Amino acid sequence: MSRLVRWLRFNFVGVIGAIVQLGALGVLDRAMHGRYLLATAAALEVTLLHNFIWHVRYTWRDRRPDAFFGALVRFHFSNGLVSMGGNLILMRALVQELRLPVLLANGVAIVSCSAVNFLLGDAWVFAATTKVVPNPGVPG
């Protein structure tokens, strides 16, 4: 699969994930009475799990990990840390300093972390394996 097609698939999953995250954040922010940073972290975890499943099944389906749990851990250490750190830092700056509404600020944070997350997913979480598959039709 070409890198462009994979990037487009990544962004398709990301748009759906952003909808999940914004919806969860809207509900959690109200339920947590304005504790928007805690609500952001919880909504992000829901989104990380959602996106991981769809990246395995769709974005990097040709690179299915041998160890599902290992890939999930790598995903959390890469995409999770970038997203959590980026979201929480940007949310605090955008909401407290610039006085942006919580959902708008979260949309800005999501887009800001996207490119780094794609590169980490492509190069590490779902890295192409170098398994050599012999071709039985070719004399060796």
N, CA, C and O atoms as a GROMACS GRO file, in nm:
protein
  560
    1MET      N    1   0.086  -0.117   0.000
    1MET     CA    2   0.000   0.000   0.000
    1MET      C    3   0.091   0.124   0.000
    1MET      O    4   0.191   0.128   0.072
    2SER      N    5   0.056   0.222  -0.080
    2SER     CA    6   0.138   0.343  -0.088
    2SER      C    7   0.124   0.426   0.040
    2SER      O    8   0.024   0.416   0.111
    3ARG      N    9   0.224   0.507   0.067
    3ARG     CA   10   0.221   0.592   0.186
    3ARG      C   11   0.105   0.691   0.178
    3ARG      O   12   0.044   0.722   0.280
    4LEU      N   13   0.074   0.742   0.058
    4LEU     CA   14  -0.038   0.835   0.043
    4LEU      C   15  -0.170   0.769   0.078
    4LEU      O   16  -0.251   0.827   0.150
    5VAL      N   17  -0.193   0.648   0.029
    5VAL     CA   18  -0.318   0.577   0.061
    5VAL      C   19  -0.325   0.550   0.211
    5VAL      O   20  -0.430   0.567   0.272
    6ARG      N   21  -0.212   0.509   0.270
    6ARG     CA   22  -0.210   0.484   0.414
    6ARG      C   23  -0.238   0.612   0.493
    6ARG      O   24  -0.310   0.609   0.592
    7TRP      N   25  -0.181   0.726   0.448
    7TRP     CA   26  -0.203   0.856   0.514
    7TRP      C   27  -0.351   0.894   0.506
    7TRP      O   28  -0.408   0.943   0.603
    8LEU      N   29  -0.413   0.871   0.390
    8LEU     CA   30  -0.556   0.901   0.374
    8LEU      C   31  -0.640   0.812   0.465
    8LEU      O   32  -0.736   0.860   0.526
    9ARG      N   33  -0.606   0.684   0.474
    9ARG     CA   34  -0.678   0.593   0.563
    9ARG      C   35  -0.660   0.635   0.709
    9ARG      O   36  -0.754   0.633   0.788
   10PHE      N   37  -0.536   0.672   0.743
   10PHE     CA   38  -0.507   0.718   0.879
   10PHE      C   39  -0.595   0.838   0.914
   10PHE      O   40  -0.652   0.845   1.023
   11ASN      N   41  -0.606   0.931   0.822
   11ASN     CA   42  -0.687   1.050   0.846
   11ASN      C   43  -0.836   1.019   0.849
   11ASN      O   44  -0.910   1.083   0.924
   12PHE      N   45  -0.880   0.923   0.771
   12PHE     CA   46  -1.020   0.881   0.776
   12PHE      C   47  -1.053   0.826   0.915
   12PHE      O   48  -1.153   0.864   0.976
   13VAL      N   49  -0.967   0.735   0.965
   13VAL     CA   50  -0.986   0.683   1.101
   13VAL      C   51  -0.976   0.797   1.201
   13VAL      O   52  -1.050   0.802   1.299
   14GLY      N   53  -0.883   0.889   1.177
   14GLY     CA   54  -0.865   1.003   1.267
   14GLY      C   55  -0.986   1.093   1.275
   14GLY      O   56  -1.020   1.143   1.382
   15VAL      N   57  -1.053   1.115   1.162
   15VAL     CA   58  -1.174   1.198   1.163
   15VAL      C   59  -1.284   1.130   1.245
   15VAL      O   60  -1.352   1.195   1.325
   16ILE      N   61  -1.300   1.001   1.225
   16ILE     CA   62  -1.400   0.928   1.305
   16ILE      C   63  -1.359   0.930   1.452
   16ILE      O   64  -1.443   0.948   1.540
   17GLY      N   65  -1.229   0.911   1.478
   17GLY     CA   66  -1.180   0.917   1.615
   17GLY      C   67  -1.201   1.054   1.677
   17GLY      O   68  -1.231   1.065   1.796
   18ALA      N   69  -1.184   1.159   1.598
   18ALA     CA   70  -1.206   1.295   1.649
   18ALA      C   71  -1.352   1.314   1.689
   18ALA      O   72  -1.382   1.379   1.789
   19ILE      N   73  -1.442   1.258   1.610
   19ILE     CA   74  -1.585   1.265   1.644
   19ILE      C   75  -1.611   1.191   1.774
   19ILE      O   76  -1.683   1.240   1.861
   20VAL      N   77  -1.551   1.072   1.788
   20VAL     CA   78  -1.564   0.995   1.912
   20VAL      C   79  -1.509   1.076   2.029
   20VAL      O   80  -1.573   1.087   2.134
   21GLN      N   81  -1.389   1.134   2.010
   21GLN     CA   82  -1.326   1.209   2.118
   21GLN      C   83  -1.405   1.333   2.157
   21GLN      O   84  -1.426   1.360   2.275
   22LEU      N   85  -1.450   1.408   2.058
   22LEU     CA   86  -1.527   1.529   2.088
   22LEU      C   87  -1.660   1.495   2.154
   22LEU      O   88  -1.703   1.565   2.246
   23GLY      N   89  -1.725   1.389   2.108
   23GLY     CA   90  -1.850   1.346   2.170
   23GLY      C   91  -1.829   1.302   2.314
   23GLY      O   92  -1.903   1.342   2.404
   24ALA      N   93  -1.726   1.221   2.335
   24ALA     CA   94  -1.695   1.176   2.471
   24ALA      C   95  -1.657   1.294   2.560
   24ALA      O   96  -1.698   1.301   2.676
   25LEU      N   97  -1.579   1.387   2.505
   25LEU     CA   98  -1.539   1.504   2.583
   25LEU      C   99  -1.659   1.589   2.621
   25LEU      O  100  -1.668   1.638   2.733
   26GLY      N  101  -1.751   1.608   2.528
   26GLY     CA  102  -1.870   1.687   2.558
   26GLY      C  103  -1.950   1.627   2.673
   26GLY      O  104  -1.995   1.699   2.762
   27VAL      N  105  -1.966   1.495   2.670
   27VAL     CA  106  -2.041   1.426   2.777
   27VAL      C  107  -1.961   1.430   2.907
   27VAL      O  108  -2.016   1.463   3.013
   28LEU      N  109  -1.833   1.396   2.901
   28LEU     CA  110  -1.752   1.388   3.022
   28LEU      C  111  -1.727   1.524   3.086
   28LEU      O  112  -1.723   1.534   3.208
   29ASP      N  113  -1.712   1.628   3.004
   29ASP     CA  114  -1.690   1.762   3.059
   29ASP      C  115  -1.811   1.806   3.141
   29ASP      O  116  -1.796   1.866   3.248
   30ARG      N  117  -1.929   1.776   3.092
   30ARG     CA  118  -2.052   1.809   3.168
   30ARG      C  119  -2.062   1.724   3.294
   30ARG      O  120  -2.096   1.774   3.402
   31ALA      N  121  -2.034   1.593   3.279
   31ALA     CA  122  -2.044   1.502   3.393
   31ALA      C  123  -1.940   1.533   3.501
   31ALA      O  124  -1.964   1.511   3.619
   32MET      N  125  -1.826   1.584   3.460
   32MET     CA  126  -1.719   1.614   3.554
   32MET      C  127  -1.719   1.761   3.596
   32MET      O  128  -1.623   1.809   3.657
   33HIS      N  129  -1.825   1.831   3.563
   33HIS     CA  130  -1.848   1.969   3.608
   33HIS      C  131  -1.730   2.061   3.577
   33HIS      O  132  -1.681   2.131   3.666
   34GLY      N  133  -1.686   2.061   3.452
   34GLY     CA  134  -1.584   2.156   3.410
   34GLY      C  135  -1.441   2.114   3.436
   34GLY      O  136  -1.350   2.194   3.414
   35ARG      N  137  -1.418   1.994   3.483
   35ARG     CA  138  -1.280   1.945   3.498
   35ARG      C  139  -1.232   1.899   3.361
   35ARG      O  140  -1.216   1.779   3.335
   36TYR      N  141  -1.210   1.996   3.274
   36TYR     CA  142  -1.187   1.967   3.132
   36TYR      C  143  -1.058   1.890   3.107
   36TYR      O  144  -1.052   1.816   3.009
   37LEU      N  145  -0.956   1.905   3.190
   37LEU     CA  146  -0.833   1.829   3.166
   37LEU      C  147  -0.852   1.681   3.197
   37LEU      O  148  -0.804   1.596   3.122
   38LEU      N  149  -0.921   1.649   3.305
   38LEU     CA  150  -0.952   1.510   3.337
   38LEU      C  151  -1.047   1.451   3.232
   38LEU      O  152  -1.030   1.337   3.189
   39ALA      N  153  -1.145   1.529   3.192
   39ALA     CA  154  -1.238   1.485   3.088
   39ALA      C  155  -1.165   1.462   2.956
   39ALA      O  156  -1.195   1.367   2.884
   40THR      N  157  -1.070   1.547   2.925
   40THR     CA  158  -0.991   1.532   2.802
   40THR      C  159  -0.911   1.403   2.806
   40THR      O  160  -0.908   1.329   2.707
   41ALA      N  161  -0.846   1.373   2.918
   41ALA     CA  162  -0.767   1.250   2.931
   41ALA      C  163  -0.854   1.126   2.915
   41ALA      O  164  -0.815   1.032   2.847
   42ALA      N  165  -0.972   1.125   2.977
   42ALA     CA  166  -1.062   1.010   2.967
   42ALA      C  167  -1.115   0.994   2.824
   42ALA      O  168  -1.121   0.882   2.773
   43ALA      N  169  -1.153   1.103   2.761
   43ALA     CA  170  -1.202   1.097   2.623
   43ALA      C  171  -1.092   1.050   2.529
   43ALA      O  172  -1.118   0.979   2.432
   44LEU      N  173  -0.970   1.091   2.556
   44LEU     CA  174  -0.858   1.050   2.473
   44LEU      C  175  -0.831   0.901   2.484
   44LEU      O  176  -0.799   0.838   2.384
   45GLU      N  177  -0.844   0.844   2.602
   45GLU     CA  178  -0.823   0.700   2.618
   45GLU      C  179  -0.928   0.622   2.540
   45GLU      O  180  -0.895   0.522   2.476
   46VAL      N  181  -1.053   0.665   2.545
   46VAL     CA  182  -1.158   0.600   2.465
   46VAL      C  183  -1.120   0.605   2.317
   46VAL      O  184  -1.135   0.507   2.245
   47THR      N  185  -1.071   0.720   2.274
   47THR     CA  186  -1.035   0.740   2.134
   47THR      C  187  -0.913   0.658   2.094
   47THR      O  188  -0.909   0.604   1.984
   48LEU      N  189  -0.815   0.648   2.183
   48LEU     CA  190  -0.696   0.567   2.153
   48LEU      C  191  -0.735   0.422   2.127
   48LEU      O  192  -0.687   0.360   2.031
   49LEU      N  193  -0.821   0.367   2.210
   49LEU     CA  194  -0.864   0.228   2.191
   49LEU      C  195  -0.943   0.214   2.061
   49LEU      O  196  -0.923   0.119   1.986
   50HIS      N  197  -1.032   0.308   2.035
   50HIS     CA  198  -1.109   0.308   1.910
   50HIS      C  199  -1.016   0.312   1.789
   50HIS      O  200  -1.027   0.229   1.698
   51ASN      N  201  -0.925   0.408   1.789
   51ASN     CA  202  -0.836   0.425   1.673
   51ASN      C  203  -0.743   0.306   1.654
   51ASN      O  204  -0.716   0.266   1.541
   52PHE      N  205  -0.691   0.249   1.764
   52PHE     CA  206  -0.601   0.135   1.752
   52PHE      C  207  -0.670   0.020   1.679
   52PHE      O  208  -0.614  -0.038   1.585
   53ILE      N  209  -0.791  -0.012   1.722
   53ILE     CA  210  -0.864  -0.123   1.658
   53ILE      C  211  -0.881  -0.096   1.508
   53ILE      O  212  -0.859  -0.186   1.427
   54TRP      N  213  -0.920   0.025   1.472
   54TRP     CA  214  -0.941   0.056   1.330
   54TRP      C  215  -0.810   0.066   1.253
   54TRP      O  216  -0.807   0.035   1.134
   55HIS      N  217  -0.703   0.109   1.315
   55HIS     CA  218  -0.573   0.110   1.245
   55HIS      C  219  -0.526  -0.033   1.218
   55HIS      O  220  -0.471  -0.061   1.112
   56VAL      N  221  -0.548  -0.124   1.312
   56VAL     CA  222  -0.513  -0.265   1.290
   56VAL      C  223  -0.597  -0.323   1.177
   56VAL      O  224  -0.545  -0.392   1.089
   57ARG      N  225  -0.727  -0.294   1.178
   57ARG     CA  226  -0.819  -0.355   1.082
   57ARG      C  227  -0.825  -0.285   0.947
   57ARG      O  228  -0.870  -0.344   0.849
   58TYR      N  229  -0.780  -0.159   0.940
   58TYR     CA  230  -0.800  -0.082   0.818
   58TYR      C  231  -0.672  -0.012   0.769
   58TYR      O  232  -0.627  -0.039   0.658
   59THR      N  233  -0.615   0.075   0.850
   59THR     CA  234  -0.503   0.157   0.804
   59THR      C  235  -0.380   0.072   0.775
   59THR      O  236  -0.319   0.085   0.669
   60TRP      N  237  -0.345  -0.015   0.869
   60TRP     CA  238  -0.227  -0.099   0.853
   60TRP      C  239  -0.267  -0.246   0.847
   60TRP      O  240  -0.199  -0.331   0.904
   61ARG      N  241  -0.376  -0.276   0.780
   61ARG     CA  242  -0.426  -0.415   0.778
   61ARG      C  243  -0.328  -0.509   0.710
   61ARG      O  244  -0.330  -0.630   0.737
   62ASP      N  245  -0.243  -0.457   0.623
   62ASP     CA  246  -0.143  -0.541   0.557
   62ASP      C  247  -0.020  -0.564   0.646
   62ASP      O  248   0.071  -0.637   0.608
   63ARG      N  249  -0.018  -0.501   0.762
   63ARG     CA  250   0.093  -0.517   0.857
   63ARG      C  251   0.040  -0.561   0.993
   63ARG      O  252   0.079  -0.504   1.095
   64ARG      N  253  -0.046  -0.656   0.995
   64ARG     CA  254  -0.105  -0.701   1.122
   64ARG      C  255   0.006  -0.742   1.217
   64ARG      O  256   0.094  -0.821   1.182
   65PRO      N  257   0.001  -0.690   1.338
   65PRO     CA  258   0.106  -0.723   1.434
   65PRO      C  259   0.096  -0.869   1.479
   65PRO      O  260  -0.013  -0.923   1.496
   66ASP      N  261   0.214  -0.933   1.497
   66ASP     CA  262   0.216  -1.070   1.548
   66ASP      C  263   0.166  -1.074   1.692
   66ASP      O  264   0.097  -1.167   1.732
   67ALA      N  265   0.201  -0.972   1.768
   67ALA     CA  266   0.161  -0.963   1.908
   67ALA      C  267   0.068  -0.843   1.925
   67ALA      O  268   0.112  -0.729   1.933
   68PHE      N  269  -0.062  -0.871   1.930
   68PHE     CA  270  -0.163  -0.766   1.940
   68PHE      C  271  -0.138  -0.679   2.062
   68PHE      O  272  -0.140  -0.556   2.052
   69PHE      N  273  -0.115  -0.741   2.178
   69PHE     CA  274  -0.094  -0.665   2.301
   69PHE      C  275   0.032  -0.580   2.292
   69PHE      O  276   0.034  -0.466   2.339
   70GLY      N  277   0.138  -0.634   2.232
   70GLY     CA  278   0.262  -0.557   2.214
   70GLY      C  279   0.239  -0.434   2.128
   70GLY      O  280   0.291  -0.327   2.159
   71ALA      N  281   0.162  -0.449   2.022
   71ALA     CA  282   0.131  -0.334   1.936
   71ALA      C  283   0.045  -0.232   2.010
   71ALA      O  284   0.063  -0.111   1.993
   72LEU      N  285  -0.048  -0.280   2.093
   72LEU     CA  286  -0.132  -0.189   2.171
   72LEU      C  287  -0.046  -0.110   2.270
   72LEU      O  288  -0.068   0.010   2.290
   73VAL      N  289   0.051  -0.175   2.332
   73VAL     CA  290   0.142  -0.106   2.424
   73VAL      C  291   0.225  -0.002   2.348
   73VAL      O  292   0.238   0.111   2.393
   74ARG      N  293   0.280  -0.042   2.232
   74ARG     CA  294   0.358   0.054   2.150
   74ARG      C  295   0.270   0.171   2.107
   74ARG      O  296   0.316   0.286   2.107
   75PHE      N  297   0.146   0.144   2.072
   75PHE     CA  298   0.053   0.250   2.031
   75PHE      C  299   0.031   0.348   2.146
   75PHE      O  300   0.030   0.469   2.125
   76HIS      N  301   0.014   0.297   2.266
   76HIS     CA  302  -0.005   0.385   2.381
   76HIS      C  303   0.122   0.463   2.414
   76HIS      O  304   0.115   0.581   2.450
   77PHE      N  305   0.239   0.400   2.401
   77PHE     CA  306   0.364   0.470   2.428
   77PHE      C  307   0.398   0.574   2.323
   77PHE      O  308   0.470   0.670   2.351
   78SER      N  309   0.348   0.557   2.204
   78SER     CA  310   0.378   0.655   2.098
   78SER      C  311   0.260   0.749   2.078
   78SER      O  312   0.262   0.863   2.125
   79ASN      N  313   0.159   0.702   2.009
   79ASN     CA  314   0.041   0.786   1.982
   79ASN      C  315  -0.026   0.833   2.110
   79ASN      O  316  -0.073   0.946   2.118
   80GLY      N  317  -0.030   0.746   2.209
   80GLY     CA  318  -0.093   0.783   2.335
   80GLY      C  319  -0.020   0.896   2.407
   80GLY      O  320  -0.083   0.992   2.451
   81LEU      N  321   0.112   0.885   2.417
   81LEU     CA  322   0.188   0.990   2.485
   81LEU      C  323   0.187   1.121   2.408
   81LEU      O  324   0.173   1.228   2.466
   82VAL      N  325   0.202   1.112   2.276
   82VAL     CA  326   0.197   1.234   2.194
   82VAL      C  327   0.060   1.300   2.208
   82VAL      O  328   0.050   1.421   2.229
   83SER      N  329  -0.045   1.220   2.196
   83SER     CA  330  -0.180   1.275   2.203
   83SER      C  331  -0.213   1.326   2.343
   83SER      O  332  -0.270   1.435   2.358
   84MET      N  333  -0.178   1.249   2.444
   84MET     CA  334  -0.209   1.290   2.581
   84MET      C  335  -0.131   1.417   2.616
   84MET      O  336  -0.189   1.515   2.663
   85GLY      N  337  -0.001   1.415   2.593
   85GLY     CA  338   0.079   1.533   2.624
   85GLY      C  339   0.038   1.653   2.541
   85GLY      O  340   0.018   1.763   2.594
   86GLY      N  341   0.026   1.632   2.412
   86GLY     CA  342  -0.013   1.742   2.324
   86GLY      C  343  -0.150   1.797   2.355
   86GLY      O  344  -0.170   1.918   2.359
   87ASN      N  345  -0.246   1.707   2.379
   87ASN     CA  346  -0.382   1.751   2.410
   87ASN      C  347  -0.387   1.827   2.542
   87ASN      O  348  -0.447   1.934   2.549
   88LEU      N  349  -0.325   1.773   2.645
   88LEU     CA  350  -0.334   1.838   2.776
   88LEU      C  351  -0.261   1.972   2.778
   88LEU      O  352  -0.311   2.068   2.836
   89ILE      N  353  -0.145   1.977   2.717
   89ILE     CA  354  -0.070   2.105   2.712
   89ILE      C  355  -0.146   2.208   2.629
   89ILE      O  356  -0.164   2.322   2.671
   90LEU      N  357  -0.190   2.166   2.511
   90LEU     CA  358  -0.262   2.260   2.424
   90LEU      C  359  -0.397   2.299   2.483
   90LEU      O  360  -0.437   2.415   2.473
   91MET      N  361  -0.466   2.204   2.544
   91MET     CA  362  -0.596   2.236   2.603
   91MET      C  363  -0.582   2.341   2.712
   91MET      O  364  -0.660   2.436   2.720
   92ARG      N  365  -0.482   2.323   2.798
   92ARG     CA  366  -0.463   2.422   2.905
   92ARG      C  367  -0.432   2.559   2.847
   92ARG      O  368  -0.488   2.660   2.891
   93ALA      N  369  -0.344   2.563   2.748
   93ALA     CA  370  -0.308   2.692   2.687
   93ALA      C  371  -0.426   2.754   2.613
   93ALA      O  372  -0.453   2.873   2.627
   94LEU      N  373  -0.495   2.674   2.534
   94LEU     CA  374  -0.604   2.728   2.452
   94LEU      C  375  -0.727   2.766   2.534
   94LEU      O  376  -0.794   2.865   2.504
   95VAL      N  377  -0.758   2.687   2.636
   95VAL     CA  378  -0.878   2.716   2.717
   95VAL      C  379  -0.849   2.823   2.821
   95VAL      O  380  -0.924   2.920   2.833
   96GLN      N  381  -0.741   2.807   2.896
   96GLN     CA  382  -0.716   2.904   3.005
   96GLN      C  383  -0.655   3.035   2.955
   96GLN      O  384  -0.693   3.142   3.001
   97GLU      N  385  -0.562   3.025   2.862
   97GLU     CA  386  -0.493   3.146   2.820
   97GLU      C  387  -0.568   3.220   2.708
   97GLU      O  388  -0.585   3.342   2.714
   98LEU      N  389  -0.612   3.145   2.607
   98LEU     CA  390  -0.680   3.208   2.493
   98LEU      C  391  -0.832   3.210   2.506
   98LEU      O  392  -0.901   3.272   2.425
   99ARG      N  393  -0.883   3.141   2.608
   99ARG     CA  394  -1.028   3.140   2.636
   99ARG      C  395  -1.112   3.080   2.521
   99ARG      O  396  -1.225   3.122   2.498
  100LEU      N  397  -1.054   2.982   2.450
  100LEU     CA  398  -1.130   2.912   2.347
  100LEU      C  399  -1.228   2.816   2.413
  100LEU      O  400  -1.201   2.767   2.523
  101PRO      N  401  -1.341   2.790   2.350
  101PRO     CA  402  -1.432   2.687   2.402
  101PRO      C  403  -1.362   2.551   2.404
  101PRO      O  404  -1.275   2.524   2.322
  102VAL      N  405  -1.400   2.466   2.498
  102VAL     CA  406  -1.334   2.337   2.520
  102VAL      C  407  -1.331   2.252   2.392
  102VAL      O  408  -1.226   2.198   2.357
  103LEU      N  409  -1.443   2.239   2.323
  103LEU     CA  410  -1.447   2.153   2.205
  103LEU      C  411  -1.365   2.209   2.089
  103LEU      O  412  -1.300   2.132   2.018
  104LEU      N  413  -1.365   2.339   2.069
  104LEU     CA  414  -1.283   2.400   1.965
  104LEU      C  415  -1.134   2.380   1.997
  104LEU      O  416  -1.055   2.345   1.909
  105ALA      N  417  -1.097   2.403   2.122
  105ALA     CA  418  -0.958   2.384   2.163
  105ALA      C  419  -0.915   2.240   2.142
  105ALA      O  420  -0.802   2.214   2.101
  106ASN      N  421  -1.003   2.145   2.171
  106ASN     CA  422  -0.969   2.005   2.153
  106ASN      C  423  -0.953   1.969   2.005
  106ASN      O  424  -0.866   1.889   1.970
  107GLY      N  425  -1.034   2.027   1.919
  107GLY     CA  426  -1.017   2.006   1.775
  107GLY      C  427  -0.881   2.054   1.727
  107GLY      O  428  -0.817   1.986   1.646
  108VAL      N  429  -0.837   2.169   1.774
  108VAL     CA  430  -0.704   2.222   1.739
  108VAL      C  431  -0.595   2.126   1.788
  108VAL      O  432  -0.499   2.100   1.716
  109ALA      N  433  -0.610   2.075   1.910
  109ALA     CA  434  -0.512   1.983   1.966
  109ALA      C  435  -0.504   1.853   1.887
  109ALA      O  436  -0.395   1.800   1.866
  110ILE      N  437  -0.617   1.801   1.845
  110ILE     CA  438  -0.621   1.677   1.768
  110ILE      C  439  -0.544   1.693   1.638
  110ILE      O  440  -0.459   1.610   1.605
  111VAL      N  441  -0.572   1.797   1.564
  111VAL     CA  442  -0.505   1.821   1.436
  111VAL      C  443  -0.355   1.841   1.457
  111VAL      O  444  -0.274   1.796   1.376
  112SER      N  445  -0.318   1.909   1.563
  112SER     CA  446  -0.178   1.938   1.590
  112SER      C  447  -0.095   1.812   1.613
  112SER      O  448   0.024   1.811   1.582
  113CYS      N  449  -0.154   1.708   1.666
  113CYS     CA  450  -0.081   1.585   1.697
  113CYS      C  451  -0.084   1.482   1.584
  113CYS      O  452  -0.013   1.382   1.590
  114SER      N  453  -0.163   1.505   1.483
  114SER     CA  454  -0.190   1.405   1.380
  114SER      C  455  -0.066   1.358   1.302
  114SER      O  456  -0.045   1.237   1.291
  115ALA      N  457   0.013   1.447   1.249
  115ALA     CA  458   0.127   1.408   1.165
  115ALA      C  459   0.229   1.326   1.243
  115ALA      O  460   0.281   1.226   1.193
  116VAL      N  461   0.258   1.368   1.364
  116VAL     CA  462   0.354   1.294   1.447
  116VAL      C  463   0.301   1.154   1.475
  116VAL      O  464   0.377   1.057   1.469
  117ASN      N  465   0.174   1.142   1.504
  117ASN     CA  466   0.114   1.012   1.531
  117ASN      C  467   0.120   0.920   1.410
  117ASN      O  468   0.144   0.800   1.425
  118PHE      N  469   0.098   0.973   1.290
  118PHE     CA  470   0.107   0.890   1.170
  118PHE      C  471   0.248   0.837   1.154
  118PHE      O  472   0.267   0.717   1.129
  119LEU      N  473   0.346   0.923   1.166
  119LEU     CA  474   0.486   0.881   1.148
  119LEU      C  475   0.526   0.775   1.251
  119LEU      O  476   0.594   0.679   1.216
  120LEU      N  477   0.486   0.792   1.376
  120LEU     CA  478   0.516   0.692   1.478
  120LEU      C  479   0.444   0.560   1.451
  120LEU      O  480   0.502   0.452   1.469
  121GLY      N  481   0.320   0.568   1.409
  121GLY     CA  482   0.245   0.446   1.377
  121GLY      C  483   0.307   0.372   1.261
  121GLY      O  484   0.320   0.250   1.265
  122ASP      N  485   0.346   0.443   1.158
  122ASP     CA  486   0.402   0.381   1.038
  122ASP      C  487   0.542   0.323   1.062
  122ASP      O  488   0.574   0.215   1.012
  123ALA      N  489   0.623   0.394   1.138
  123ALA     CA  490   0.762   0.353   1.155
  123ALA      C  491   0.785   0.256   1.272
  123ALA      O  492   0.880   0.179   1.271
  124TRP      N  493   0.697   0.260   1.374
  124TRP     CA  494   0.725   0.179   1.493
  124TRP      C  495   0.609   0.087   1.532
  124TRP      O  496   0.629  -0.034   1.544
  125VAL      N  497   0.491   0.142   1.553
  125VAL     CA  498   0.380   0.061   1.603
  125VAL      C  499   0.343  -0.048   1.504
  125VAL      O  500   0.328  -0.164   1.541
  126PHE      N  501   0.328  -0.011   1.379
  126PHE     CA  502   0.289  -0.105   1.274
  126PHE      C  503   0.400  -0.119   1.170
  126PHE      O  504   0.371  -0.128   1.051
  127ALA      N  505   0.524  -0.119   1.214
  127ALA     CA  506   0.638  -0.124   1.122
  127ALA      C  507   0.629  -0.248   1.033
  127ALA      O  508   0.590  -0.356   1.077
  128ALA      N  509   0.667  -0.228   0.909
  128ALA     CA  510   0.668  -0.340   0.814
  128ALA      C  511   0.772  -0.441   0.858
  128ALA      O  512   0.884  -0.405   0.896
  129THR      N  513   0.735  -0.566   0.854
  129THR     CA  514   0.831  -0.671   0.888
  129THR      C  515   0.915  -0.702   0.766
  129THR      O  516   0.876  -0.674   0.653
  130THR      N  517   1.029  -0.760   0.790
  130THR     CA  518   1.120  -0.792   0.680
  130THR      C  519   1.126  -0.941   0.655
  130THR      O  520   1.230  -0.994   0.617
  131LYS      N  521   1.015  -1.009   0.676
  131LYS     CA  522   1.009  -1.152   0.652
  131LYS      C  523   1.026  -1.180   0.504
  131LYS      O  524   0.961  -1.117   0.420
  132VAL      N  525   1.113  -1.274   0.471
  132VAL     CA  526   1.133  -1.313   0.332
  132VAL      C  527   1.046  -1.436   0.308
  132VAL      O  528   1.061  -1.539   0.373
  133VAL      N  529   0.956  -1.421   0.212
  133VAL     CA  530   0.868  -1.531   0.176
  133VAL      C  531   0.920  -1.591   0.046
  133VAL      O  532   0.921  -1.523  -0.057
  134PRO      N  533   0.963  -1.717   0.050
  134PRO     CA  534   1.016  -1.778  -0.072
  134PRO      C  535   0.907  -1.792  -0.178
  134PRO      O  536   0.792  -1.820  -0.147
  135ASN      N  537   0.946  -1.773  -0.300
  135ASN     CA  538   0.855  -1.789  -0.413
  135ASN      C  539   0.882  -1.926  -0.473
  135ASN      O  540   0.988  -1.948  -0.533
  136PRO      N  541   0.788  -2.019  -0.456
  136PRO     CA  542   0.813  -2.156  -0.503
  136PRO      C  543   0.827  -2.169  -0.654
  136PRO      O  544   0.879  -2.269  -0.703
  137GLY      N  545   0.783  -2.070  -0.727
  137GLY     CA  546   0.792  -2.076  -0.872
  137GLY      C  547   0.925  -2.026  -0.927
  137GLY      O  548   0.950  -2.038  -1.047
  138VAL      N  549   1.009  -1.972  -0.844
  138VAL     CA  550   1.136  -1.918  -0.890
  138VAL      C  551   1.249  -2.009  -0.842
  138VAL      O  552   1.264  -2.031  -0.722
  139PRO      N  553   1.328  -2.061  -0.935
  139PRO     CA  554   1.440  -2.147  -0.891
  139PRO      C  555   1.540  -2.065  -0.811
  139PRO      O  556   1.568  -1.950  -0.844
  140GLY      N  557   1.593  -2.124  -0.706
  140GLY     CA  558   1.680  -2.048  -0.617
  140GLY      C  559   1.816  -2.097  -0.617
  140GLY      O  560   1.900  -2.042  -0.547
   0.00000   0.00000   0.00000
